[in-house]
Amino acid sequence: MPDWVRPVAEYILKEGLKETLRMAGLAVAGSAVIGILLGTLLTIRFLPSRALIRLYVEVWRGLPIIVTIFLIFFALPSLDIRFSAFQAATIGLVLWGSAQVAEATRGAVESIPREQHEAAAALGFGWVGRHVNVILPQALRRLLPSMVGLLVNVIQNTTIAAIIGVAEVLETGNRSVERLTFTSFESHAFEIFAGVMAIFFIISFPLTRLAAYLERRLI
């Protein structure tokens, strides 16, 4: 094994992969909490709340994630609101992801038969109790494949964070190429980026298969 391989691999796996997974985990958790809440509220027949939530969903779904991250990282400091590169990228992913989850949750909740709502109401549940105890457990079951798919998309989209300097997998790979070019005049770019590609494939492929399996079993 060439001498350069081990330090590069350790740097990408220990630093880059750790940041990628941390960012993806926080983004998916935030997206799930915000998106499920907004998606459930989107089913209420109250025009002002529906309009506000719909605006949120359409804005953050419609904007490219990189534009959202640039707004947070470069534009907000002019309003004296500052985030680190990692925080800005994570917030950008949460905004995008929560909009996706909100729309998926709305569809899942509305797919539950009306009889389920009526049966829960007959048992004395109010709107909150009806959704928490009866509707959402069924809707979340249908939402699970979409959540696994979201995790895959978020992991892949963490590479955008490299543009603002977050040391995730792609950025650590790129730094390794630059360092080797400077120190040994050999970049080994093909081998390093092939390794980066392999990391994302190893993570993403089982998750995409899991999403497909869950979709067949649960929906």
C-alpha positions, 0 to 999 in steps of 0.5 A: 500500500502506498504511504499516502493512502493511510493518512488520507483514508484516516483523515477522510473517515475520521474527520470528513465522514464524522462531519457528514454523518453528524450533519445528516443526523441533525438535519434529518432529526430537525426535518422530521420534527418540523416537517411532521408538525407542519404537515399535520397542521397543513391538513387543518381547514384554516386558510391563514395557517394553511397559507403560511405553511404552504408558503414555507413549503414552497419557498424552501422546496423551490430554492436550490439548497446552495442558495439557502445556505448562501443566504444563511452563511453570507447574507444573515451576517449583514443583519448581525446574525451569524452561524458557523459554516457547519451550522449554516449548512445544517440549517439549510438542509433542515429547511429543505428537508422539513419542507419535503417532510411537511408535504409528505406528511400532509399526503400521509395524513390525508390518506388515512380513511375518514372513518378513522377520524370519525371513530376516534372522535366517537371515542371522545378524542379532540383534534390533538388526541385524535391525531396523536393517538390514532391518525399519526401512528398510521400516517408515520408508518406510511411516511417511513419509506419517505424518511429513509429516502430523505436520509439518503438525499440529505447525506448526498446533499451534505457535499454542498457544504464543502462550498462554504468550507465544512470539512465533510467527506468531499471537502476532506477528499479535496483537501487531501488532493491539494495537500498531496499535490503541494507536498509530493507533486502527485495529486492522486485525485482519481484514487481519492475521489474514487474512494469518496464515491465508494463511501457515498455508495456504501452508505446510500445503496443499502438505504435506497434498498431499505426504502424500496423494501419498506415501501413494498411492505408498509404502503 
